[in-house]
């Protein structure tokens, strides 16, 4: 038994007793003797542990070990950054040098094979975009990954995913160690659970990790189309606990991508992208999507449909309506006005990543000109009755729920004026969309202690919220007290 002493819950200072991984009692501080080993949090705010509802665990762990291209303002800048960092990166013979995080939507120049060949001569180089939907390869890398002679070196969507997947093929023990480090860092920011949408056999990967002693987070392991039939045959349903994980690993949703992304200009939209005759890519049309949703739903596996453009979202909602199933849409970045109320009507949650709005506000103003009042529209979704689930899409945005919450609450970053401030949501709404439990007797003891009242913090203060304690089922996964 453990007691969290002198915890601030609402306006009251209380002692919270934990037994068997759950909250056993909540009583005014000093009213009764403290039971068990006390953890005195000295008046800090006690909240439910936080969830990130959309991560790519392997890619997040890998990205921090690659050359950071997030500051690249042009193709030339990105190529120069690669060249400047070659001397500090240890690269095994025959392996590519990898950069991560470029956003080329507003670059004044165009990525080319020749430019990257000159920057990284004689060795394969792969630059992965911040949204993971495109990658830029030089000649040796194009030859290595089966795209010799490609005219630009820029691969989109499925071609990109295949290359990125192959780049992630490091030894299991190494990757698991890196994922564990990333999980520990997430716990230090108050994270107790994630929904992992890595494009892999996630159930197998996470079974291995939990069998080896992983216990830092709860994990809902997403399933992709390639593994759907096997999951159905195994009798898996969303929410099922996987044996041998101590109750921490459960079967997640069925993830399917139906369009691309804004920054790569492949999100499937009603209107064309400016200066082009293209409106993005619909990668899974309705006639393919509907039977996949039926198969998953019949097995009790909840669908999670990636849709970013407004036409992709329309079609995804249509498919949910045709099948008559519930689930979630991942991203829901641009929506037609008439589609906002359909989320609640159909029982479809909006799994959104508020920091994407801060990353992409300028590119949205350019490519979705005249439509940004209905992009990243969190307030409109809530007011229409939709359930919001907040996340990061890490490594696209940081796996830090306080960054996510700040973006949702302030719609601002780096001292800029709030972008479409009418779409802000409240701190309480953001926390509700980031938690699975409450600070109440009988609830699971997934808890965090933070140093400030989030309701009185500025956006910048929320981003850097100090987290002093994280408990997972009453077990500390992070503690600075």
C-alpha positions as CSV (number, residue, x, y, z in Angstrom):
1,X,0.0,0.0,0.0
2,X,1.2,3.5,-0.9
3,X,-0.1,6.9,0.1
4,X,0.3,10.1,-2.0
5,X,0.4,12.7,0.8
6,X,-0.5,16.4,0.6
7,X,-1.9,16.1,-2.9
8,X,-3.9,19.0,-4.3
9,X,-7.1,17.7,-6.0
10,X,-9.3,20.6,-7.0
11,X,-9.2,23.1,-4.1
12,X,-8.5,20.5,-1.5
13,X,-5.3,19.0,0.0
14,X,-5.8,15.3,0.4
15,X,-4.0,12.0,1.0
16,X,-4.6,9.4,-1.7
17,X,-4.1,5.8,-0.7
18,X,-3.3,3.2,-3.3
19,X,-3.7,-0.5,-3.0
20,X,-3.6,-3.2,-5.7
21,X,-2.9,-0.7,-8.4
22,X,-6.1,1.3,-7.7
23,X,-7.1,4.3,-5.6
24,X,-8.3,2.8,-2.3
25,X,-9.2,6.1,-0.4
26,X,-9.1,9.8,-0.6
27,X,-9.2,11.7,2.6
28,X,-8.3,15.2,3.9
29,X,-4.6,15.5,4.7
30,X,-3.8,15.0,8.4
31,X,-7.3,13.6,9.1
32,X,-6.0,10.0,9.6
33,X,-2.6,8.4,9.9
34,X,-0.9,7.9,6.5
35,X,-1.0,4.3,5.4
36,X,1.9,2.5,3.8
37,X,4.9,4.1,2.3
38,X,4.1,7.9,1.8
39,X,5.1,10.0,-1.2
40,X,4.7,13.6,-0.1
41,X,4.0,15.8,-3.1
42,X,3.8,18.9,-1.0
43,X,0.7,20.5,-2.4
44,X,1.4,19.8,-6.0
45,X,-1.6,19.2,-8.3
46,X,-2.6,15.5,-8.7
47,X,-4.1,14.6,-12.1
48,X,-4.9,11.4,-14.0
49,X,-2.0,10.1,-16.0
50,X,-1.8,11.3,-19.6
51,X,-2.3,9.3,-22.9
52,X,-0.9,10.0,-26.4
53,X,-3.5,8.5,-28.7
54,X,-1.3,8.4,-31.8
55,X,2.4,7.5,-31.9
56,X,4.8,5.6,-34.1
57,X,7.0,4.1,-31.4
58,X,9.8,2.7,-33.5
59,X,10.0,5.8,-35.8
60,X,10.0,8.0,-32.7
61,X,12.9,6.1,-31.1
62,X,14.8,6.1,-34.4
63,X,14.3,9.8,-35.3
64,X,16.3,11.1,-32.3
65,X,19.3,9.2,-33.7
66,X,19.1,10.8,-37.2
67,X,20.3,14.2,-38.5
68,X,17.7,16.8,-37.5
69,X,16.4,18.6,-40.6
70,X,13.5,20.5,-38.9
71,X,15.2,23.9,-39.3
72,X,15.8,23.4,-43.1
73,X,14.3,26.4,-44.9
74,X,15.1,25.1,-48.4
75,X,16.3,22.0,-50.3
76,X,19.8,23.5,-50.4
77,X,19.7,24.1,-46.7
78,X,18.6,20.5,-46.0
79,X,21.4,19.1,-48.3
80,X,23.9,21.4,-46.6
81,X,22.8,20.2,-43.1
82,X,23.4,16.6,-44.2
83,X,26.8,17.5,-45.5
84,X,27.7,19.4,-42.3
85,X,26.8,16.5,-40.0
86,X,28.5,13.6,-41.8
87,X,31.6,13.8,-39.7
88,X,29.7,13.4,-36.4
89,X,27.5,10.5,-37.5
90,X,28.8,6.9,-37.2
91,X,27.7,5.0,-40.2
92,X,28.3,1.3,-40.8
93,X,29.8,0.5,-44.2
94,X,27.2,0.2,-46.9
95,X,24.5,1.7,-44.7
96,X,22.7,5.0,-45.5
97,X,23.1,8.3,-43.7
98,X,19.6,9.4,-42.6
99,X,18.1,12.8,-42.0
100,X,14.7,13.4,-40.5
101,X,12.1,16.2,-40.1
102,X,12.2,18.4,-43.3
103,X,9.1,20.2,-44.3
104,X,9.3,21.2,-48.0
105,X,5.8,22.6,-48.6
106,X,7.0,26.2,-48.7
107,X,10.6,25.7,-49.8
108,X,11.7,28.2,-52.5
109,X,13.6,25.5,-54.4
110,X,13.0,21.9,-55.4
111,X,14.7,18.8,-54.0
112,X,16.7,17.0,-56.7
113,X,18.9,14.0,-57.0
114,X,21.8,16.0,-58.2
115,X,21.6,18.4,-55.2
116,X,21.7,15.5,-52.7
117,X,24.4,13.6,-54.7
118,X,26.6,16.7,-54.4
119,X,26.0,17.0,-50.7
120,X,26.5,13.4,-49.8
121,X,28.8,11.9,-52.5
122,X,29.5,8.3,-52.8
123,X,27.2,7.0,-50.1
124,X,23.5,6.4,-49.8
125,X,21.5,9.2,-48.2
126,X,17.8,9.2,-47.3
127,X,16.0,12.3,-45.9
128,X,12.6,11.6,-44.3
129,X,10.0,14.3,-44.1
130,X,8.6,15.5,-40.8
131,X,5.2,14.0,-41.7
132,X,6.7,10.6,-42.7
133,X,4.8,10.8,-46.1
134,X,7.7,11.5,-48.4
135,X,11.5,10.9,-48.5
136,X,14.3,12.3,-50.6
137,X,17.0,9.9,-51.8
138,X,20.3,10.4,-53.6
139,X,21.5,8.1,-56.5
140,X,23.1,5.4,-54.3
141,X,20.0,5.2,-52.1
142,X,17.7,5.0,-55.0
143,X,19.7,2.1,-56.3
144,X,19.8,0.5,-52.9
145,X,16.0,0.6,-52.5
146,X,14.9,-0.3,-56.0
147,X,14.2,3.1,-57.5
148,X,17.2,3.6,-59.8
149,X,16.7,6.3,-62.3
150,X,13.9,8.0,-60.4
151,X,13.7,11.5,-61.9
152,X,13.6,13.6,-58.7
153,X,14.6,11.2,-55.9
154,X,11.5,12.2,-53.9
155,X,9.3,9.2,-53.1
156,X,5.7,9.6,-51.8
157,X,3.3,7.6,-49.7
158,X,3.6,3.8,-50.2
159,X,7.0,4.1,-51.9
160,X,8.2,6.2,-49.0
161,X,6.7,3.9,-46.4
162,X,8.5,0.9,-47.8
163,X,11.8,2.7,-47.6
164,X,11.2,4.0,-44.1
165,X,10.2,0.6,-43.0
166,X,13.4,-0.9,-44.3
167,X,15.5,1.8,-42.6
168,X,13.9,0.7,-39.3
169,X,15.2,-2.8,-39.6
170,X,17.7,-2.7,-36.8
171,X,18.3,-5.7,-34.4
172,X,15.3,-6.3,-32.1
173,X,17.4,-5.9,-29.0
174,X,18.8,-2.5,-30.1
175,X,15.4,-1.2,-31.2
176,X,13.8,-2.4,-28.0
177,X,16.4,-0.6,-26.0
178,X,15.8,2.7,-27.9
179,X,12.0,2.3,-27.5
180,X,12.5,1.8,-23.8
181,X,14.5,5.0,-23.5
182,X,11.8,6.9,-25.4
183,X,9.2,5.4,-23.1
184,X,11.1,6.6,-20.0
185,X,11.3,10.1,-21.5
186,X,7.6,10.0,-22.1
187,X,6.9,8.9,-18.5
188,X,8.9,11.9,-17.4
189,X,6.3,14.1,-19.1
190,X,3.4,12.4,-17.4
191,X,2.6,9.8,-20.1
192,X,1.1,6.5,-18.8
193,X,-0.2,5.1,-22.1
194,X,0.1,5.3,-25.9
195,X,-1.7,4.0,-28.9
196,X,1.1,2.7,-31.2
197,X,0.4,2.9,-34.9
198,X,3.9,1.8,-36.1
199,X,3.6,0.2,-39.5
200,X,4.7,-3.2,-38.2
201,X,3.5,-6.3,-36.5
202,X,2.9,-4.4,-33.4
203,X,1.4,-7.1,-31.2
204,X,4.5,-9.3,-31.9
205,X,6.9,-6.4,-31.1
206,X,5.2,-5.4,-27.9
207,X,4.8,-9.0,-26.7
208,X,8.5,-9.4,-27.0
209,X,9.2,-6.2,-25.1
210,X,6.8,-6.9,-22.2
211,X,8.2,-10.5,-22.0
212,X,11.6,-8.9,-21.5
213,X,10.4,-6.7,-18.6
214,X,9.1,-3.5,-20.2
215,X,6.7,-1.8,-17.7
216,X,7.0,1.9,-18.4
217,X,3.7,2.5,-20.3
218,X,0.3,1.0,-21.2
219,X,0.3,0.2,-24.9
220,X,-2.6,-0.2,-27.3
221,X,-1.0,-1.9,-30.3
222,X,-2.5,-0.9,-33.6
223,X,-3.1,-3.4,-36.4
224,X,-2.6,-2.7,-40.1
225,X,-4.2,-4.3,-43.1
226,X,-1.3,-6.7,-43.6
227,X,-1.9,-8.2,-40.2
228,X,-5.7,-7.9,-40.0
229,X,-6.5,-11.4,-41.1
230,X,-4.0,-12.9,-38.6
231,X,-5.5,-10.8,-35.8
232,X,-9.0,-11.9,-36.7
233,X,-7.9,-15.6,-36.9
234,X,-6.3,-15.3,-33.5
235,X,-9.6,-14.0,-32.1
236,X,-8.3,-10.6,-31.1
237,X,-10.7,-7.7,-30.3
238,X,-9.8,-4.1,-29.5
239,X,-9.3,-3.9,-25.7
240,X,-8.3,-7.5,-25.2
241,X,-5.4,-7.8,-22.7
242,X,-2.4,-9.7,-24.0
243,X,-1.2,-12.4,-21.7
244,X,2.2,-11.9,-20.1
245,X,2.1,-8.1,-20.2
246,X,0.8,-7.6,-16.6
247,X,-2.3,-6.1,-18.1
248,X,-0.4,-3.3,-19.7
249,X,-0.6,-4.4,-23.4
250,X,-4.0,-4.5,-25.1
251,X,-5.2,-5.0,-28.7
252,X,-5.5,-1.6,-30.3
253,X,-7.6,-0.3,-33.3
254,X,-7.3,-1.3,-37.0
255,X,-5.4,1.5,-38.7
256,X,-5.9,2.2,-42.4
257,X,-4.6,5.2,-44.3
258,X,-6.9,6.6,-47.0
259,X,-5.0,9.7,-48.1
260,X,-1.7,11.5,-47.6
261,X,-0.7,14.6,-45.8
262,X,-0.9,18.4,-46.1
263,X,2.8,19.1,-46.1
264,X,3.4,16.5,-48.9
265,X,0.3,17.9,-50.7
266,X,-1.2,14.4,-50.9
267,X,-4.1,15.0,-48.5
268,X,-7.3,14.3,-50.6
269,X,-9.3,17.5,-50.8
270,X,-12.4,18.8,-52.5
271,X,-10.4,21.6,-54.2
272,X,-7.2,21.4,-56.1
273,X,-3.9,22.5,-54.5
274,X,-3.0,26.0,-55.8
275,X,-1.2,26.1,-59.1
276,X,-1.8,22.4,-59.8
277,X,-4.6,20.2,-61.3
278,X,-4.3,17.9,-58.3
279,X,-6.3,17.5,-55.2
280,X,-4.2,14.9,-53.5
281,X,-4.3,11.1,-53.4
282,X,-7.1,8.8,-52.3
283,X,-5.1,5.7,-51.5
284,X,-8.0,3.5,-50.3
285,X,-11.3,4.3,-52.2
286,X,-14.7,3.6,-50.6
287,X,-15.2,0.3,-52.4
288,X,-12.0,-1.0,-50.7
289,X,-12.5,0.7,-47.4
290,X,-16.0,-0.6,-46.6
291,X,-15.2,-4.4,-46.7
292,X,-12.1,-3.8,-44.6
293,X,-14.1,-2.0,-42.0
294,X,-16.7,-4.7,-42.1
295,X,-14.1,-7.4,-41.5
296,X,-12.5,-5.5,-38.6
297,X,-15.8,-4.5,-36.9
298,X,-17.3,-8.1,-37.2
299,X,-14.2,-9.3,-35.2
300,X,-14.6,-6.6,-32.6
301,X,-11.6,-4.6,-33.8
302,X,-12.4,-0.9,-33.9
303,X,-11.4,0.9,-37.1
304,X,-9.1,4.0,-37.0
305,X,-9.1,5.7,-40.4
306,X,-6.4,8.1,-41.4
307,X,-8.1,11.0,-43.2
308,X,-6.6,14.5,-43.5
309,X,-8.2,16.2,-46.5
310,X,-11.8,17.2,-46.4
311,X,-12.9,14.8,-49.2
312,X,-11.0,12.0,-47.5
313,X,-12.8,12.7,-44.3
314,X,-16.2,12.8,-46.1
315,X,-15.5,9.4,-47.6
316,X,-14.3,8.0,-44.4
317,X,-17.4,9.1,-42.6
318,X,-19.5,7.7,-45.5
319,X,-17.8,4.3,-45.0
320,X,-18.5,4.3,-41.2
321,X,-22.1,5.1,-42.0
322,X,-22.4,2.3,-44.6
323,X,-20.9,-0.3,-42.3
324,X,-22.8,1.0,-39.2
325,X,-19.7,0.8,-37.0
326,X,-18.1,3.1,-34.5
327,X,-14.4,4.0,-34.4
328,X,-12.2,7.0,-35.0
329,X,-10.7,9.2,-37.7
330,X,-7.1,10.0,-37.3
331,X,-6.1,13.6,-37.9
332,X,-9.4,15.1,-39.3
333,X,-7.4,18.1,-40.3
334,X,-9.7,19.7,-42.9
335,X,-13.5,19.2,-42.8
336,X,-16.5,20.3,-44.8
337,X,-18.9,22.3,-42.6
338,X,-21.6,19.6,-43.0
339,X,-19.3,16.9,-41.7
340,X,-18.7,18.2,-38.2
341,X,-22.0,16.9,-36.8
342,X,-21.5,13.5,-38.4
343,X,-18.8,12.5,-36.0
344,X,-21.2,12.5,-33.0
345,X,-24.1,11.1,-35.0
346,X,-22.0,8.2,-36.2
347,X,-20.1,7.5,-33.0
348,X,-16.8,8.4,-34.6
349,X,-14.2,10.0,-32.4
350,X,-11.8,12.6,-33.8
351,X,-8.2,11.6,-32.9
352,X,-6.3,14.9,-33.5
353,X,-2.8,16.3,-33.0
354,X,-3.0,20.0,-32.1
355,X,0.7,20.7,-32.5
356,X,0.3,19.9,-36.2
357,X,-1.6,23.1,-36.5
358,X,1.4,25.0,-35.1
359,X,3.8,23.2,-37.4
360,X,1.6,23.6,-40.5
361,X,-0.3,26.9,-40.0
362,X,1.7,28.7,-42.8
363,X,1.5,25.9,-45.3
364,X,-2.2,25.6,-44.5
365,X,-2.7,29.3,-45.3
366,X,-1.0,28.7,-48.6
367,X,-2.5,25.4,-49.8
368,X,-5.8,25.6,-48.0
369,X,-6.3,29.3,-48.5
370,X,-9.8,30.4,-47.6
371,X,-10.5,27.1,-45.8
372,X,-8.3,27.4,-42.6
373,X,-11.4,28.4,-40.5
374,X,-12.4,24.7,-40.8
375,X,-8.9,23.2,-40.5
376,X,-7.6,21.8,-37.2
377,X,-11.0,22.9,-35.9
378,X,-11.1,21.5,-32.4
379,X,-13.7,23.9,-30.9
380,X,-16.1,23.3,-33.8
381,X,-15.7,19.5,-33.3
382,X,-16.4,19.7,-29.6
383,X,-19.3,22.0,-30.1
384,X,-20.7,19.6,-32.6
385,X,-20.6,16.9,-30.0
386,X,-17.6,14.9,-31.2
387,X,-15.3,13.0,-28.8
388,X,-11.8,14.3,-29.1
389,X,-8.7,12.2,-28.5
390,X,-5.4,14.1,-28.4
391,X,-2.1,12.9,-29.5
392,X,1.2,13.8,-31.2
393,X,1.8,11.4,-34.1
394,X,5.3,11.2,-32.7
395,X,7.9,11.7,-34.2
396,X,5.9,14.1,-36.4
397,X,5.4,16.2,-33.2
398,X,7.0,15.7,-29.8
399,X,5.7,12.8,-27.6
400,X,4.9,15.3,-24.9
401,X,1.2,15.8,-23.9
402,X,2.0,19.2,-22.5
403,X,3.1,20.4,-25.9
404,X,-0.1,18.9,-27.3
405,X,-2.3,20.5,-24.6
406,X,-0.6,23.9,-25.0
407,X,-1.3,23.9,-28.8
408,X,-4.9,23.0,-28.2
409,X,-5.5,25.6,-25.5
410,X,-3.4,28.5,-26.9
411,X,-3.2,27.9,-30.7
412,X,0.2,29.6,-30.5
413,X,3.9,28.9,-30.4
414,X,7.2,30.8,-30.6
415,X,5.6,34.1,-29.6
416,X,3.3,34.3,-32.6
417,X,-0.3,35.5,-32.5
418,X,-2.8,32.7,-31.9
419,X,-3.9,31.1,-35.2
420,X,-7.7,30.9,-35.4
421,X,-8.1,31.5,-31.7
422,X,-11.8,30.7,-32.1
423,X,-10.8,27.1,-32.3
424,X,-9.1,27.0,-28.9
425,X,-10.4,24.5,-26.3
426,X,-10.2,24.7,-22.5
427,X,-7.6,23.1,-20.3
428,X,-10.2,20.8,-18.8
429,X,-11.4,19.8,-22.3
430,X,-7.8,19.1,-23.4
431,X,-7.1,17.0,-20.2
432,X,-10.3,15.1,-20.7
433,X,-9.2,14.2,-24.3
434,X,-5.8,13.1,-22.9
435,X,-6.8,10.8,-20.0
436,X,-8.5,7.5,-19.5
437,X,-9.2,7.7,-15.7
438,X,-10.1,10.1,-12.9
439,X,-8.8,10.8,-9.4
440,X,-11.5,8.9,-7.7
441,X,-11.8,5.9,-5.4
442,X,-11.8,2.7,-7.4
443,X,-10.0,4.2,-10.4
444,X,-6.7,2.8,-11.7
445,X,-3.8,4.6,-10.0
446,X,-2.4,6.1,-13.1
447,X,-1.5,9.5,-11.7
448,X,0.8,12.4,-12.1
449,X,1.9,15.3,-9.9
450,X,2.6,18.6,-11.6
451,X,4.0,21.8,-10.1
452,X,1.5,24.3,-11.3
453,X,-2.2,24.7,-11.7
454,X,-2.7,24.1,-15.5
455,X,-5.8,26.3,-15.5
456,X,-3.8,29.4,-14.6
457,X,-0.8,28.7,-17.0
458,X,0.0,30.5,-20.2
459,X,0.6,28.4,-23.4
460,X,4.3,28.6,-22.9
461,X,4.0,27.5,-19.3
462,X,1.9,24.5,-20.3
463,X,4.5,23.5,-22.8
464,X,7.2,23.2,-20.1
465,X,5.0,22.0,-17.2
466,X,7.2,20.4,-14.6
467,X,6.1,16.8,-13.8
468,X,7.4,15.6,-10.5
469,X,5.8,12.2,-10.3
470,X,4.3,9.6,-12.7
471,X,2.6,6.5,-11.3
472,X,1.5,3.6,-13.5
473,X,-0.9,1.4,-11.5
474,X,0.6,2.9,-8.4
475,X,4.2,2.1,-9.5
476,X,6.5,5.1,-10.0
477,X,7.8,5.3,-13.6
478,X,9.2,8.8,-13.0
479,X,10.0,10.6,-9.8
480,X,12.0,13.8,-8.9
481,X,10.6,14.3,-5.4
